[in-house]
Amino acid sequence: MREIVFDTETTGLEARMGDRVTEIGCVEVIDCIPTGRTFHAYVNPQRSIPAEVVEVTGLTTEFLADKPLFEEVAQDFIDFVGDAVMVAHNAPFDMGFINMEMERLGKPVYPEERFKDTARMAREMFPGAFVSLDALCKRFDISLETREKHGALIDSFLLAEVYLELTGGRTRALDLSGRGSANTGPVEFPPRQTRAQPLPSRVRDTEAEAHAEFIADLGETPIWAELDSKTQH
């Protein structure tokens, strides 16, 4: 399943009181695993950035002055997201700002059911514990060395790792049985391409003879006999 883990930085906390988006970062994940595809944009909010916000994000009014307006990056964002589920930490906040910007442009807003909230997931998994992104990174031993300030793309990468842990994705990725679990479903491993030219056998005659003698001692229908039969075809 394709999902978009994303984060926004803003001029403040109130989407309906004049605050605007200043940065968007998105990381594509498929079956909870990052694919390497990302979307990132700084946005000119057309207003000044309060000093207390600059302390958190590092984004100043001067830095953002020559960046594109939201209307200039909106379609690229829409195209990148597509019909994927949108995963955010404290999703109502990011949903509120994205939808506010969409409304300003007369574009359709994203319905609430399109979003997954990792903060809510963490509260259900760890009742009473701190569930900030920093706290969850520390809980799951995810390095914060690259995070000097809050940044939308950096935080999206960190959140993608947290989301993988919250969904049991790392355990699922290591489940070689392919059965998965009741929560994750079966794991599908893509078929490997066959070689155009099969590699020559590196088994010596003496090794083959010893192997045949070993199989003969296992009984009438050993599994190794079946495997030998398949490798000869």
Secondary structure, 3 states (H helix, E strand, C coil): CEEEEEEEEECCCCHHHCCCEEEEEEEEEECCEEEEEEEEEECCCCCCCCHHHHHHHCCCHHHHCCCCCHHHHHHHHHHHHCCCEEEECCHHHHHHHHHHHHHHCCCCCCCHHHEEEHHHHHHHHCCCCCCCHHHHHHHCCCCCCCCCCCCHHHHHHHHHHHHHHHCCHHHHHCCCCCCCECCCECCCCCCCCCCCCCCCCCCCHHHHHHHHHHHHCCCCCCHHHHHHHHHCC
